[in-house]
Amino acid sequence: MKTTAFNTFQKFFDTKGLTSTSANYIANIAKELVKTSTPNMTFVDVYISDWKNQDHEHKIKSGISEKDFELLDEIYEQNAKLHALIAWLREAIKAKENMLNVIEKTNIEEWAEENGIDMMNFTLPKWDKDYDYNKSYTENDYINEHLSIKEVNEYLYLNAICSVLGKTIHPGGEYSQAKDEISNKIDESYVQDYNSEVIVYKYKSSIPVEKINSKFFELQAKERDYQKRLNKIKFEIENGVQAENEKRKTEYLKWKEEVKKVEAEQAAVIAGINSQFWKWKNDKLAEIRSMKIVIPNDLEDIYQLVNNYGK
């Protein structure tokens, strides 16, 4: 949009003058005057007569008259002024239409740019964390960020030893089943008959039962001790993970509120700018529509002639 170019059209308009409708009417009248005022430009008179009585001729077509011939300069001058008036009025009407068209097609971005209004002078708060809120902070994240190499090795070892001991001493575990088996079968025997030969089977413990039970309780105690140490580290990790996720959530919600606030401010400013734009557009269209087409001093006489002819 280049409304500054309207300055070139100002010569056509003022507060007093003709509306576009009146100007178009005057132009049409002037066009008709050009047609009617232009003489029949021929110097030939045409006569007819009876061949038996050629002394009695009858004129059927006349060339230009002496009166019109003497007025040719004046007629041509008047026609030139009529054409000049028509051209002036047509250009003025076209200028007005162009101005209205420019305003109609002007959008708010073009208007803002031309008037030095920055519609995008807003910076939303940046979420400049190196993590994604939607991706939860995990145990592995905490371990990698907060535990030393020694602590990581201890954590992995305790996990492993607790798993190994748990699998063997818990009910159904390898050591637990073996202990229960010898407890149920110790000093037990049975007889098997093979082809008239009687075989006696006896169960005896390869390790004294006291030692088996003692080792079981010893392994239980170790497993409890290791599990206690492991639980302490796990508790630290779980608390750290929970605290970090809560912190992320708090920061994210705070950021969202900041964004919401800035967006609301931006919406309010844009609404104000939008209101200014439409007021400007409507006022400008009304101003242009009210502009009157002036008649230059040099064309005032010919305008009065046409105007009086049209009444």
C-alpha positions, 0 to 999 in steps of 0.5 A: 500500500502506498497511500503517499501516492495519493498526493499526486491525485489531490489536484483533482479534488477539493471540498467543493465541486462535483461528485463522481456521478455528476462528473460522469454526467457532465462528461457524457453531455460534453461527448454529445456536444462534440458530436453535435457541434462538429460541422459536416466537413465537406465542401460539396453541394449535391443537386438533382434535376430533371434531364429535360429541365436542368435549369431547375435544380434541387439541392439534396445535400449541402456542404459546409456553410459559409457561416460554419466555415467562418466559425471553424477555428472557434468550433475546433477550439471549443471541441478541444476544450470539450475533450479536455474537460472530458479527459479531466473528469474521466481521470478524476473519476478514475483517480477516485476509484483507484484511491478507493480500491487501494484503501479497500485492498490495504491489509492491516500488515501493510498499514502497520508497516507504512505507519511504523507500527510493530505488530510483532513486538512480543517475545514469548518466554523461552523454555530453554531447559535441556529437557522435555517436560513431557519426558519424565525424569527417570532413575537412570537420569538421576544415577547418571547425573548424581552418583559417582562411579564408586556409588554406581558400582556399589548400586549395581553390585547391591542390586546383583547380590540381592538378586542372587541371594534372593533367588537362592534363599527365598521360598522356591529358591535353590538353597531353600529347596535343598535345605527343605529336601535334606530336612525331610529326607535325613536318616530316611531309607527305603527298600527296592527289590531287584530280581530277588535282590533286596537293595536298601537306600538311605539318605544322609546329609553331605553337610551337617544339617546344623551347618546347612541351617546356619549358612541359610541364616547367615545368607538371610542376614547378608541378604537383609543387610545388602537389601537395607543398603540397597534400599537406602540408595533406592530411597535417595534415587526415588526422592531425587527423581520425584523432586526433579519431576515436581520441580519440572512440573512447577517450572513448566506451569510457571512458564505456561502462565508467563506465556499465557500472560504475554499472549493475553497482552499481545492479543490486547495490543493487536485488538487495539491495533486492529481497531485503529486499522478499521477506524482508519480504513472506514474514515479514509473511505468516507473521506475519499467518497466525500471528495469533490472533483474540481474544475480548473480555471481554464475549463470553467467556461466550457464547463458552464457551457456544458452544464447549462446545456444539460439543464 
